[in-house]
């Protein structure tokens, strides 16, 4: 089972390969993800990613509620991160 954790876009760029990429801050870590499916994501947007690809955009309130709920139920603790 995969767990979709909200992340905030910190930076967006076009890679040499032509792929649109973003640096995204997830609880406890930052990752580079591909924006092939959501090329219009911008700095400050929130997303759910899987296998290195941004899959959906979510609003900030949804991201905050989701992270708070995950923290409340100990999901983030089990992952070894804090929101």
URQUI-V378265 format. One record per residue. RES is the residue in one small letter. PSI is psi in degrees with one decimal (NA if undefined). OMEGA is omega in whole degrees, 0 to 359 (999 if undefined). D_FIRST is the distance of its C-alpha to the first C-alpha in whole Angstrom. Layout:
RES PSI OMEGA D_FIRST
RES PSI OMEGA D_FIRST
This chain:
x 139.9 178 0
x 148.5 181 4
x 120.2 179 7
x 111.3 180 10
x 129.5 179 13
x 143.7 176 16
x 152.9 182 19
x 130.8 180 22
x 124.7 181 24
x -33.5 185 27
x 146.3 179 28
x 140.2 178 29
x 165.9 174 30
x 120.9 180 31
x 162.3 178 30
x -30.1 180 33
x -10.9 183 31
x -9.3 180 31
x 137.5 174 27
x 127.4 186 27
x 162.5 176 25
x 147.0 170 24
x 123.4 185 24
x 133.0 178 22
x 114.8 173 22
x 162.3 178 18
x 120.6 176 19
x -7.4 180 20
x 162.1 173 20
x 144.5 180 21
x 153.0 171 20
x 129.7 180 22
x 156.7 180 20
x 138.2 180 21
x 26.4 182 23
x -36.9 182 23
x -20.6 181 22
x 63.6 186 23
x -14.4 181 26
x 6.5 174 28
x 143.0 183 26
x 165.7 177 28
x 131.5 181 29
x -18.4 177 28
x 158.1 176 25
x 145.9 182 22
x 161.5 168 19
x 130.2 182 15
x 155.6 176 14
x 135.1 177 11
x 35.7 175 13
x 8.9 180 16
x 136.0 172 17
x 125.9 184 18
x -31.5 182 16
x 150.1 175 18
x 139.5 174 21
x 155.5 180 21
x 164.0 185 24
x -41.1 180 25
x -43.2 178 25
x -41.5 179 21
x -46.0 181 20
x -44.8 180 22
x -43.2 180 21
x -46.8 179 18
x -40.1 178 18
x -41.7 179 21
x -42.9 178 18
x -41.3 179 16
x -43.2 180 18
x -39.1 181 20
x 3.6 176 17
x 9.2 182 17
x -43.6 181 13
x -34.0 176 15
x -41.9 180 17
x -28.6 178 14
x -8.8 179 13
x 25.1 180 17
x 165.1 174 18
x 144.3 182 20
x NA 999 21
